[in-house]
Amino acid sequence: MILLVVCIGLVSLSLVGLSDDAKKPLPPTVLLTGIVKTVDDVEARRLGFTPVQFRREQTPVFYDLDKQPHELYQDVRGRSFRKDKRLCNRPVIITVRKDSLDGPLRVVRVYVLDNDQAKHLDYWCEICAIAMYELKACDCCQGDIELRLRNVIDPRKKK
């Protein structure tokens, strides 16, 4: 009985901690313009980045307008550049969390620039009508998804 009360108390305390974390505001975002290129393990190490060790894939690196390299955090949006080579070697605008500017960039949103027209990038399942952010099988039906680029107002021009 005492053990049950202790367990309930611990669960209650942990849930209180979760609610406090949920109330924390997300760090602000910053827009960066540049190009993403993939580099081999040797070049990634030379730049001081951790090379991607998954299936000998190349590491995506974001180069800003000053040609300064930035490592991309390998979460869903960061992996999209590694999994879909169509996104590399073309001008992009990425929205990143400001707190990640001193380390691997945490990408929030990706825009592709085609002839100075900004296009929001995601992947679309026509069957399930859901958007995803990396090239893979649909989360719902496991079918094929397609790259979707939608014209948007250039995010650098918004106030």
PyMOL CGO cylinders between C-alpha atoms (Angstrom):
from pymol import cmd
from pymol.cgo import CYLINDER

trace = [
    CYLINDER, 0.00, 0.00, 0.00, 2.77, 2.41, 0.93, 0.3, 1, 1, 1, 1, 1, 1,
    CYLINDER, 2.77, 2.41, 0.93, 4.60, 1.53, -2.29, 0.3, 1, 1, 1, 1, 1, 1,
    CYLINDER, 4.60, 1.53, -2.29, 1.47, 2.39, -4.30, 0.3, 1, 1, 1, 1, 1, 1,
    CYLINDER, 1.47, 2.39, -4.30, 1.19, 5.80, -2.60, 0.3, 1, 1, 1, 1, 1, 1,
    CYLINDER, 1.19, 5.80, -2.60, 4.88, 6.51, -3.23, 0.3, 1, 1, 1, 1, 1, 1,
    CYLINDER, 4.88, 6.51, -3.23, 4.54, 5.54, -6.91, 0.3, 1, 1, 1, 1, 1, 1,
    CYLINDER, 4.54, 5.54, -6.91, 1.47, 7.76, -7.35, 0.3, 1, 1, 1, 1, 1, 1,
    CYLINDER, 1.47, 7.76, -7.35, 3.33, 10.62, -5.68, 0.3, 1, 1, 1, 1, 1, 1,
    CYLINDER, 3.33, 10.62, -5.68, 6.35, 10.22, -7.98, 0.3, 1, 1, 1, 1, 1, 1,
    CYLINDER, 6.35, 10.22, -7.98, 4.15, 10.10, -11.07, 0.3, 1, 1, 1, 1, 1, 1,
    CYLINDER, 4.15, 10.10, -11.07, 2.32, 13.25, -9.91, 0.3, 1, 1, 1, 1, 1, 1,
    CYLINDER, 2.32, 13.25, -9.91, 5.62, 15.09, -9.37, 0.3, 1, 1, 1, 1, 1, 1,
    CYLINDER, 5.62, 15.09, -9.37, 6.90, 14.08, -12.79, 0.3, 1, 1, 1, 1, 1, 1,
    CYLINDER, 6.90, 14.08, -12.79, 3.67, 15.26, -14.45, 0.3, 1, 1, 1, 1, 1, 1,
    CYLINDER, 3.67, 15.26, -14.45, 4.02, 18.63, -12.71, 0.3, 1, 1, 1, 1, 1, 1,
    CYLINDER, 4.02, 18.63, -12.71, 7.53, 18.92, -14.18, 0.3, 1, 1, 1, 1, 1, 1,
    CYLINDER, 7.53, 18.92, -14.18, 6.18, 18.11, -17.63, 0.3, 1, 1, 1, 1, 1, 1,
    CYLINDER, 6.18, 18.11, -17.63, 3.56, 20.81, -17.42, 0.3, 1, 1, 1, 1, 1, 1,
    CYLINDER, 3.56, 20.81, -17.42, 6.25, 23.35, -16.43, 0.3, 1, 1, 1, 1, 1, 1,
    CYLINDER, 6.25, 23.35, -16.43, 8.33, 22.35, -19.49, 0.3, 1, 1, 1, 1, 1, 1,
    CYLINDER, 8.33, 22.35, -19.49, 5.28, 22.66, -21.73, 0.3, 1, 1, 1, 1, 1, 1,
    CYLINDER, 5.28, 22.66, -21.73, 4.81, 26.26, -20.57, 0.3, 1, 1, 1, 1, 1, 1,
    CYLINDER, 4.81, 26.26, -20.57, 8.33, 27.30, -21.62, 0.3, 1, 1, 1, 1, 1, 1,
    CYLINDER, 8.33, 27.30, -21.62, 8.27, 29.36, -24.82, 0.3, 1, 1, 1, 1, 1, 1,
    CYLINDER, 8.27, 29.36, -24.82, 10.19, 28.01, -27.79, 0.3, 1, 1, 1, 1, 1, 1,
    CYLINDER, 10.19, 28.01, -27.79, 13.38, 29.87, -28.68, 0.3, 1, 1, 1, 1, 1, 1,
    CYLINDER, 13.38, 29.87, -28.68, 12.86, 32.50, -31.41, 0.3, 1, 1, 1, 1, 1, 1,
    CYLINDER, 12.86, 32.50, -31.41, 13.72, 31.69, -35.01, 0.3, 1, 1, 1, 1, 1, 1,
    CYLINDER, 13.72, 31.69, -35.01, 16.08, 33.26, -37.53, 0.3, 1, 1, 1, 1, 1, 1,
    CYLINDER, 16.08, 33.26, -37.53, 16.04, 33.14, -41.34, 0.3, 1, 1, 1, 1, 1, 1,
    CYLINDER, 16.04, 33.14, -41.34, 19.24, 32.14, -43.12, 0.3, 1, 1, 1, 1, 1, 1,
    CYLINDER, 19.24, 32.14, -43.12, 19.79, 32.15, -46.88, 0.3, 1, 1, 1, 1, 1, 1,
    CYLINDER, 19.79, 32.15, -46.88, 22.36, 29.96, -48.57, 0.3, 1, 1, 1, 1, 1, 1,
    CYLINDER, 22.36, 29.96, -48.57, 22.91, 26.57, -50.13, 0.3, 1, 1, 1, 1, 1, 1,
    CYLINDER, 22.91, 26.57, -50.13, 23.18, 23.04, -48.77, 0.3, 1, 1, 1, 1, 1, 1,
    CYLINDER, 23.18, 23.04, -48.77, 25.93, 20.80, -50.09, 0.3, 1, 1, 1, 1, 1, 1,
    CYLINDER, 25.93, 20.80, -50.09, 26.83, 17.29, -49.08, 0.3, 1, 1, 1, 1, 1, 1,
    CYLINDER, 26.83, 17.29, -49.08, 30.39, 16.51, -48.02, 0.3, 1, 1, 1, 1, 1, 1,
    CYLINDER, 30.39, 16.51, -48.02, 32.25, 13.27, -47.39, 0.3, 1, 1, 1, 1, 1, 1,
    CYLINDER, 32.25, 13.27, -47.39, 33.51, 12.14, -43.97, 0.3, 1, 1, 1, 1, 1, 1,
    CYLINDER, 33.51, 12.14, -43.97, 36.95, 13.70, -44.44, 0.3, 1, 1, 1, 1, 1, 1,
    CYLINDER, 36.95, 13.70, -44.44, 35.55, 17.13, -45.35, 0.3, 1, 1, 1, 1, 1, 1,
    CYLINDER, 35.55, 17.13, -45.35, 32.99, 17.00, -42.51, 0.3, 1, 1, 1, 1, 1, 1,
    CYLINDER, 32.99, 17.00, -42.51, 35.78, 16.33, -40.01, 0.3, 1, 1, 1, 1, 1, 1,
    CYLINDER, 35.78, 16.33, -40.01, 37.95, 19.08, -41.53, 0.3, 1, 1, 1, 1, 1, 1,
    CYLINDER, 37.95, 19.08, -41.53, 35.07, 21.51, -40.97, 0.3, 1, 1, 1, 1, 1, 1,
    CYLINDER, 35.07, 21.51, -40.97, 34.81, 20.29, -37.37, 0.3, 1, 1, 1, 1, 1, 1,
    CYLINDER, 34.81, 20.29, -37.37, 31.44, 18.58, -37.86, 0.3, 1, 1, 1, 1, 1, 1,
    CYLINDER, 31.44, 18.58, -37.86, 30.36, 15.09, -36.93, 0.3, 1, 1, 1, 1, 1, 1,
    CYLINDER, 30.36, 15.09, -36.93, 30.03, 13.06, -40.14, 0.3, 1, 1, 1, 1, 1, 1,
    CYLINDER, 30.03, 13.06, -40.14, 26.82, 11.15, -40.73, 0.3, 1, 1, 1, 1, 1, 1,
    CYLINDER, 26.82, 11.15, -40.73, 27.58, 7.50, -39.99, 0.3, 1, 1, 1, 1, 1, 1,
    CYLINDER, 27.58, 7.50, -39.99, 24.37, 6.05, -41.44, 0.3, 1, 1, 1, 1, 1, 1,
    CYLINDER, 24.37, 6.05, -41.44, 24.87, 3.87, -44.55, 0.3, 1, 1, 1, 1, 1, 1,
    CYLINDER, 24.87, 3.87, -44.55, 27.94, 5.87, -45.58, 0.3, 1, 1, 1, 1, 1, 1,
    CYLINDER, 27.94, 5.87, -45.58, 25.72, 8.78, -46.60, 0.3, 1, 1, 1, 1, 1, 1,
    CYLINDER, 25.72, 8.78, -46.60, 27.29, 12.17, -47.08, 0.3, 1, 1, 1, 1, 1, 1,
    CYLINDER, 27.29, 12.17, -47.08, 26.85, 14.87, -44.47, 0.3, 1, 1, 1, 1, 1, 1,
    CYLINDER, 26.85, 14.87, -44.47, 24.68, 17.88, -45.43, 0.3, 1, 1, 1, 1, 1, 1,
    CYLINDER, 24.68, 17.88, -45.43, 26.33, 21.23, -44.69, 0.3, 1, 1, 1, 1, 1, 1,
    CYLINDER, 26.33, 21.23, -44.69, 24.59, 24.62, -44.95, 0.3, 1, 1, 1, 1, 1, 1,
    CYLINDER, 24.59, 24.62, -44.95, 26.73, 27.40, -46.46, 0.3, 1, 1, 1, 1, 1, 1,
    CYLINDER, 26.73, 27.40, -46.46, 25.41, 30.90, -45.75, 0.3, 1, 1, 1, 1, 1, 1,
    CYLINDER, 25.41, 30.90, -45.75, 25.76, 33.89, -48.11, 0.3, 1, 1, 1, 1, 1, 1,
    CYLINDER, 25.76, 33.89, -48.11, 29.26, 34.52, -46.69, 0.3, 1, 1, 1, 1, 1, 1,
    CYLINDER, 29.26, 34.52, -46.69, 30.17, 30.93, -47.64, 0.3, 1, 1, 1, 1, 1, 1,
    CYLINDER, 30.17, 30.93, -47.64, 30.54, 30.00, -43.95, 0.3, 1, 1, 1, 1, 1, 1,
    CYLINDER, 30.54, 30.00, -43.95, 29.70, 26.33, -43.28, 0.3, 1, 1, 1, 1, 1, 1,
    CYLINDER, 29.70, 26.33, -43.28, 27.13, 25.35, -40.65, 0.3, 1, 1, 1, 1, 1, 1,
    CYLINDER, 27.13, 25.35, -40.65, 26.37, 21.84, -39.45, 0.3, 1, 1, 1, 1, 1, 1,
    CYLINDER, 26.37, 21.84, -39.45, 22.73, 20.73, -39.67, 0.3, 1, 1, 1, 1, 1, 1,
    CYLINDER, 22.73, 20.73, -39.67, 21.19, 18.93, -36.72, 0.3, 1, 1, 1, 1, 1, 1,
    CYLINDER, 21.19, 18.93, -36.72, 20.09, 15.51, -37.99, 0.3, 1, 1, 1, 1, 1, 1,
    CYLINDER, 20.09, 15.51, -37.99, 16.44, 15.56, -36.97, 0.3, 1, 1, 1, 1, 1, 1,
    CYLINDER, 16.44, 15.56, -36.97, 13.52, 15.23, -39.41, 0.3, 1, 1, 1, 1, 1, 1,
    CYLINDER, 13.52, 15.23, -39.41, 14.19, 18.45, -41.32, 0.3, 1, 1, 1, 1, 1, 1,
    CYLINDER, 14.19, 18.45, -41.32, 17.97, 18.19, -41.20, 0.3, 1, 1, 1, 1, 1, 1,
    CYLINDER, 17.97, 18.19, -41.20, 17.83, 14.65, -42.54, 0.3, 1, 1, 1, 1, 1, 1,
    CYLINDER, 17.83, 14.65, -42.54, 15.67, 15.76, -45.46, 0.3, 1, 1, 1, 1, 1, 1,
    CYLINDER, 15.67, 15.76, -45.46, 18.77, 17.21, -47.18, 0.3, 1, 1, 1, 1, 1, 1,
    CYLINDER, 18.77, 17.21, -47.18, 20.58, 13.91, -46.74, 0.3, 1, 1, 1, 1, 1, 1,
    CYLINDER, 20.58, 13.91, -46.74, 17.71, 11.76, -47.96, 0.3, 1, 1, 1, 1, 1, 1,
    CYLINDER, 17.71, 11.76, -47.96, 16.65, 13.85, -50.96, 0.3, 1, 1, 1, 1, 1, 1,
    CYLINDER, 16.65, 13.85, -50.96, 19.54, 15.04, -53.12, 0.3, 1, 1, 1, 1, 1, 1,
    CYLINDER, 19.54, 15.04, -53.12, 17.15, 17.30, -55.09, 0.3, 1, 1, 1, 1, 1, 1,
    CYLINDER, 17.15, 17.30, -55.09, 17.32, 19.73, -52.15, 0.3, 1, 1, 1, 1, 1, 1,
    CYLINDER, 17.32, 19.73, -52.15, 21.09, 20.14, -52.36, 0.3, 1, 1, 1, 1, 1, 1,
    CYLINDER, 21.09, 20.14, -52.36, 23.11, 22.53, -54.51, 0.3, 1, 1, 1, 1, 1, 1,
    CYLINDER, 23.11, 22.53, -54.51, 20.26, 24.99, -54.90, 0.3, 1, 1, 1, 1, 1, 1,
    CYLINDER, 20.26, 24.99, -54.90, 19.45, 28.23, -53.09, 0.3, 1, 1, 1, 1, 1, 1,
    CYLINDER, 19.45, 28.23, -53.09, 17.40, 27.77, -49.93, 0.3, 1, 1, 1, 1, 1, 1,
    CYLINDER, 17.40, 27.77, -49.93, 16.03, 29.83, -47.08, 0.3, 1, 1, 1, 1, 1, 1,
    CYLINDER, 16.03, 29.83, -47.08, 15.93, 27.96, -43.80, 0.3, 1, 1, 1, 1, 1, 1,
    CYLINDER, 15.93, 27.96, -43.80, 14.26, 28.98, -40.59, 0.3, 1, 1, 1, 1, 1, 1,
    CYLINDER, 14.26, 28.98, -40.59, 16.37, 27.84, -37.63, 0.3, 1, 1, 1, 1, 1, 1,
    CYLINDER, 16.37, 27.84, -37.63, 16.07, 28.10, -33.85, 0.3, 1, 1, 1, 1, 1, 1,
    CYLINDER, 16.07, 28.10, -33.85, 18.15, 31.04, -32.66, 0.3, 1, 1, 1, 1, 1, 1,
    CYLINDER, 18.15, 31.04, -32.66, 19.59, 29.02, -29.77, 0.3, 1, 1, 1, 1, 1, 1,
    CYLINDER, 19.59, 29.02, -29.77, 21.21, 26.63, -32.29, 0.3, 1, 1, 1, 1, 1, 1,
    CYLINDER, 21.21, 26.63, -32.29, 23.35, 29.28, -34.04, 0.3, 1, 1, 1, 1, 1, 1,
    CYLINDER, 23.35, 29.28, -34.04, 26.43, 28.24, -32.03, 0.3, 1, 1, 1, 1, 1, 1,
    CYLINDER, 26.43, 28.24, -32.03, 26.09, 24.52, -32.82, 0.3, 1, 1, 1, 1, 1, 1,
    CYLINDER, 26.09, 24.52, -32.82, 24.30, 22.33, -35.32, 0.3, 1, 1, 1, 1, 1, 1,
    CYLINDER, 24.30, 22.33, -35.32, 21.42, 24.33, -36.82, 0.3, 1, 1, 1, 1, 1, 1,
    CYLINDER, 21.42, 24.33, -36.82, 17.97, 23.07, -35.82, 0.3, 1, 1, 1, 1, 1, 1,
    CYLINDER, 17.97, 23.07, -35.82, 15.94, 23.57, -38.98, 0.3, 1, 1, 1, 1, 1, 1,
    CYLINDER, 15.94, 23.57, -38.98, 12.29, 24.52, -38.43, 0.3, 1, 1, 1, 1, 1, 1,
    CYLINDER, 12.29, 24.52, -38.43, 11.18, 25.27, -41.99, 0.3, 1, 1, 1, 1, 1, 1,
    CYLINDER, 11.18, 25.27, -41.99, 12.70, 24.99, -45.47, 0.3, 1, 1, 1, 1, 1, 1,
    CYLINDER, 12.70, 24.99, -45.47, 12.03, 27.21, -48.48, 0.3, 1, 1, 1, 1, 1, 1,
    CYLINDER, 12.03, 27.21, -48.48, 13.54, 26.60, -51.90, 0.3, 1, 1, 1, 1, 1, 1,
    CYLINDER, 13.54, 26.60, -51.90, 14.32, 29.56, -54.15, 0.3, 1, 1, 1, 1, 1, 1,
    CYLINDER, 14.32, 29.56, -54.15, 13.45, 29.00, -57.82, 0.3, 1, 1, 1, 1, 1, 1,
    CYLINDER, 13.45, 29.00, -57.82, 14.10, 32.08, -60.00, 0.3, 1, 1, 1, 1, 1, 1,
    CYLINDER, 14.10, 32.08, -60.00, 13.79, 34.30, -56.90, 0.3, 1, 1, 1, 1, 1, 1,
    CYLINDER, 13.79, 34.30, -56.90, 10.37, 32.77, -56.08, 0.3, 1, 1, 1, 1, 1, 1,
    CYLINDER, 10.37, 32.77, -56.08, 10.24, 31.31, -52.56, 0.3, 1, 1, 1, 1, 1, 1,
    CYLINDER, 10.24, 31.31, -52.56, 8.55, 27.91, -52.33, 0.3, 1, 1, 1, 1, 1, 1,
    CYLINDER, 8.55, 27.91, -52.33, 7.63, 26.17, -49.10, 0.3, 1, 1, 1, 1, 1, 1,
    CYLINDER, 7.63, 26.17, -49.10, 8.94, 22.61, -49.09, 0.3, 1, 1, 1, 1, 1, 1,
    CYLINDER, 8.94, 22.61, -49.09, 7.29, 19.51, -47.70, 0.3, 1, 1, 1, 1, 1, 1,
    CYLINDER, 7.29, 19.51, -47.70, 6.34, 16.02, -48.83, 0.3, 1, 1, 1, 1, 1, 1,
    CYLINDER, 6.34, 16.02, -48.83, 2.73, 15.11, -49.57, 0.3, 1, 1, 1, 1, 1, 1,
    CYLINDER, 2.73, 15.11, -49.57, 0.78, 11.87, -49.53, 0.3, 1, 1, 1, 1, 1, 1,
    CYLINDER, 0.78, 11.87, -49.53, -2.02, 12.19, -52.06, 0.3, 1, 1, 1, 1, 1, 1,
    CYLINDER, -2.02, 12.19, -52.06, -3.92, 9.24, -50.60, 0.3, 1, 1, 1, 1, 1, 1,
    CYLINDER, -3.92, 9.24, -50.60, -3.92, 10.33, -46.95, 0.3, 1, 1, 1, 1, 1, 1,
    CYLINDER, -3.92, 10.33, -46.95, -3.69, 14.09, -47.58, 0.3, 1, 1, 1, 1, 1, 1,
    CYLINDER, -3.69, 14.09, -47.58, -0.97, 14.60, -44.98, 0.3, 1, 1, 1, 1, 1, 1,
    CYLINDER, -0.97, 14.60, -44.98, 2.28, 16.52, -45.14, 0.3, 1, 1, 1, 1, 1, 1,
    CYLINDER, 2.28, 16.52, -45.14, 5.61, 15.16, -43.95, 0.3, 1, 1, 1, 1, 1, 1,
    CYLINDER, 5.61, 15.16, -43.95, 9.06, 16.70, -43.79, 0.3, 1, 1, 1, 1, 1, 1,
    CYLINDER, 9.06, 16.70, -43.79, 11.42, 14.01, -45.06, 0.3, 1, 1, 1, 1, 1, 1,
    CYLINDER, 11.42, 14.01, -45.06, 11.40, 11.62, -48.00, 0.3, 1, 1, 1, 1, 1, 1,
    CYLINDER, 11.40, 11.62, -48.00, 10.16, 8.22, -46.80, 0.3, 1, 1, 1, 1, 1, 1,
    CYLINDER, 10.16, 8.22, -46.80, 7.07, 6.03, -46.95, 0.3, 1, 1, 1, 1, 1, 1,
    CYLINDER, 7.07, 6.03, -46.95, 3.85, 7.69, -45.77, 0.3, 1, 1, 1, 1, 1, 1,
    CYLINDER, 3.85, 7.69, -45.77, 3.41, 7.47, -41.99, 0.3, 1, 1, 1, 1, 1, 1,
    CYLINDER, 3.41, 7.47, -41.99, -0.23, 6.45, -42.48, 0.3, 1, 1, 1, 1, 1, 1,
    CYLINDER, -0.23, 6.45, -42.48, -0.61, 4.18, -45.54, 0.3, 1, 1, 1, 1, 1, 1,
    CYLINDER, -0.61, 4.18, -45.54, 3.11, 3.37, -46.11, 0.3, 1, 1, 1, 1, 1, 1,
    CYLINDER, 3.11, 3.37, -46.11, 2.67, 4.44, -49.74, 0.3, 1, 1, 1, 1, 1, 1,
    CYLINDER, 2.67, 4.44, -49.74, 4.82, 6.77, -51.81, 0.3, 1, 1, 1, 1, 1, 1,
    CYLINDER, 4.82, 6.77, -51.81, 4.92, 10.49, -51.07, 0.3, 1, 1, 1, 1, 1, 1,
    CYLINDER, 4.92, 10.49, -51.07, 5.97, 13.29, -53.39, 0.3, 1, 1, 1, 1, 1, 1,
    CYLINDER, 5.97, 13.29, -53.39, 8.03, 16.43, -53.05, 0.3, 1, 1, 1, 1, 1, 1,
    CYLINDER, 8.03, 16.43, -53.05, 5.67, 19.42, -52.84, 0.3, 1, 1, 1, 1, 1, 1,
    CYLINDER, 5.67, 19.42, -52.84, 6.83, 22.98, -53.49, 0.3, 1, 1, 1, 1, 1, 1,
    CYLINDER, 6.83, 22.98, -53.49, 4.20, 25.68, -52.97, 0.3, 1, 1, 1, 1, 1, 1,
    CYLINDER, 4.20, 25.68, -52.97, 4.69, 29.32, -53.92, 0.3, 1, 1, 1, 1, 1, 1,
    CYLINDER, 4.69, 29.32, -53.92, 4.72, 31.59, -50.86, 0.3, 1, 1, 1, 1, 1, 1,
    CYLINDER, 4.72, 31.59, -50.86, 5.59, 35.17, -50.09, 0.3, 1, 1, 1, 1, 1, 1,
    CYLINDER, 5.59, 35.17, -50.09, 9.33, 35.37, -49.57, 0.3, 1, 1, 1, 1, 1, 1,
    CYLINDER, 9.33, 35.37, -49.57, 9.73, 35.00, -45.76, 0.3, 1, 1, 1, 1, 1, 1,
    CYLINDER, 9.73, 35.00, -45.76, 12.64, 37.50, -45.82, 0.3, 1, 1, 1, 1, 1, 1,
    CYLINDER, 12.64, 37.50, -45.82, 10.18, 40.20, -46.94, 0.3, 1, 1, 1, 1, 1, 1,
    CYLINDER, 10.18, 40.20, -46.94, 7.60, 39.59, -44.21, 0.3, 1, 1, 1, 1, 1, 1,
    CYLINDER, 7.60, 39.59, -44.21, 7.52, 41.93, -41.23, 0.3, 1, 1, 1, 1, 1, 1,
]
cmd.load_cgo(trace, "trace")
